[in-house]
């Protein structure tokens, strides 16, 4: 029986070899279920719903509604109301509605037109709408109470027969003049038939529903749809007013005392299209408030209608101007915001007397922010579910992460977790991504563009290396937990992936340290390939590489030396191993957090200190007291851990320890 004891090791890579949760014990699924699978759609095949946008946005189940199954087979002779073919049928009917709206008013004003070819066209149009009435009994609908699709024949028929839509559909579709002619043998004439034809205007609701759906459809330009809608409203209103005014003049007892009779005395005997042209001319001139005066109201009926017409024109004009203004302003809103932000930067730099180079960097970054607004992930993805965001990141950046040298051979599970946490950013040319000697909080992978590795030497700078796509920057400071040794500056427009220090730390912690050791191996191999100028900027790097090479040689020699059967296996104690690791990690700075008060469990009135200071651990207790006095503003005499244990040796402290100095 053997017992395996795992001890916590300390290495020059404290970020990687800390104990934590197992990376192999957790997995993140990037597979996102389609929103369609939540609903019990009645469909015959997957071809009925080609994409999510073809489904109405109101298809949402009520909270607490239990829906069994992902999909269900469609019943026979049932047409889904969101089916693409049914949508095309509705579009065809909308085109017929446009004719019906024009013809019903035209035939009311010009009675002779209803006796000719228009009657045949009306019968054909009414036939299609009669077919639609029958088809409606087989079209599913959305229950507004439960937000579920109903495809039961009885429920569909009951709902349609009890609605006002059924009565109005039948009334607007009946060919009354044709029925009258069939029964009596005479052509139906008179105002009664003209007013009954106005029932066809009920069909205009289909146009309103079409525009409402198109405005929400991302496949169509919103600006263009709104302009077409406003144009259709304007044209219909012009046609309506012109027909009504001609009808008033046609039925006035004294034709010569009308707005058109004063110009054309025999207008009743003249061509229908002459009267229609005069009517449209008057309606357009009045709507645009031009008013040439050549056609004007003569009798009291016309004057009364003109007053109401012009009052309504005020509201219609305000509606059109308001909508057009809103569309134009919305298109220029981003430009206005960008100019406002630039003006604020100029005022800030002028007030604080910042150098020109810093001002140019701020302006370049702000302009790039607006230019890449559509590509920035935070604004696009912030409202999406986590699974969809992860899938998008996997599609865009997985190949970049896998090809990065630090993650060569990384397990697929950790790659998925890491890609889900990254953030993509753009940087303009000559912009500092990382400043030398700053605390390492992130490191970057270059997706496109290029950067320079710069070392500051007094007032001068030296470019030590140039990095391109696929390279990494800032990882040396993060892995070693030291201030960044170099400045990283872009050479041209660059897209980078930012990986946070703490998120990376959580990703690579594991129980068996296999993943962490893999990163260390990749990292050490990369450090060995650095040029001499880069190695000189990291003081302890040469000794670290020499120790690593010596350890590898010792390991190889041990493996090559055969062991005899009588050879005794030497066991190294935990303390000896930690002392060896301490000597190996000598010279590598540690970061600790200091607090200027007693530990929470030593002071009952202490509610926790959220104002700790992150510092680089000095070499002695005395220097720690001096640094704490400088940072906290008061000198202490005792150093304690969070559990109340007093610190007597500086070497006993570890990375990210909380120290309470009081």
Secondary structure, 3 states (H helix, E strand, C coil): CCCCCCCCCCCCCCCCCCCCCCCCCCCCCCCCCCHHHHCCEEECCHHHCCCHHHCCCCCCCCCCCCCCCCEEECCCCCECCCCHHHHHHHHHHHHHHHHHHHHHHHHHHCHHHHHCHHHHHHHHHHHHHHHHHHHHCCECEECCCCCCEECCHHHHHHHHHCCHHHHHHHHHHCCHHHHHHHHHCCCCCCHHHHHHHHHHHHHHHHHHHHHHHHHHCCCCCHHHHHHHHHHHHHHHHHHHHHHHHHHHHHCCCCHHHCCCCCCCCCCCCCCHHHHHHHHHHHHHHHHCCCCCCCCCCCCHHHHHHHHHHHHHHHHHHHHHHHHHHHHHHHHHHHHHHHHHHHHHHHHHHHHHCCCHHHHHHHHHHHHHHHHCCCCCHHHHHCCCCHHHHHHHHHHHHHHHHHHCHHHCCCCHHHHHHHHHHCEEEEECCCCEEECCCCCCCEEEEEEECCEEEEEEECCEEEEEEEECCCCEECHHHHHHCCCCCCEEEECCCEEEEEEEHHHHHHHHCCCCCHHHHHHHHHHHHHHHCCCHHHHHCCCCHHHHHHHHHHHHHHHHHHHHCCCCCCCCCCCCCHHHHHHHHHHHCCCCCCEEEEECCCCHHHCCCCCCCCCCEEEECCCCHHHHHHHHHHHHCCCCCCEECCCCCECCCHHHCCCCCEEEEC
